[in-house]
Amino acid sequence: MNDASLTHLVTELLWLVLMTSLPVVVVASVVGILVSLFQALTQIQDQTLQFMIKLLAVALMLMVTYHWLGALLLGYTRQVLLQIGVHGG
């Protein structure tokens, strides 16, 4: 495997990490901001409320997107294994 193909695979891996983590990070950020705003408006200062709601939102987001995330990871794995087979490890 030459340097160009290895660089290409690493670049695709970094994009894959970005694309798979982006939905979860966005949901956690938006939910965190909304809960913080709600807590500021109602004077509720319980930190476990914010943690629990964010945890549930992230878990729900992972359940909704698991098929898409799995397909992305499986496609990348197939591509890497095919490259290893073509170039002989």
Steps between C-alpha positions, in 0.01 A plus 500: 500500500656827392493833679229651280247224561578495872456878519170468316374233741601705805331810356181302440523361855521851646196607296319188616573584863372853443183385325416233758560722803338816363132404555561399861704811580241730340213337690690516831586866443149605401338309787756641745427856390123450516513340845733774626261763369207323667693478827589869484141599437353283776782539757546121517868431567504122512799371297369145480203623297725633227719190500206259484322684219820521294570132563153402382525726193836355399377143554192572290715654226724192496196274475360705210827512304651159578408357158662790314808500726540124462475524122770768492734299720437178311562670165829645620608165643425326172696764311804459727489120482474514120800735486696262721407211272597692186835625632589185689511632855 
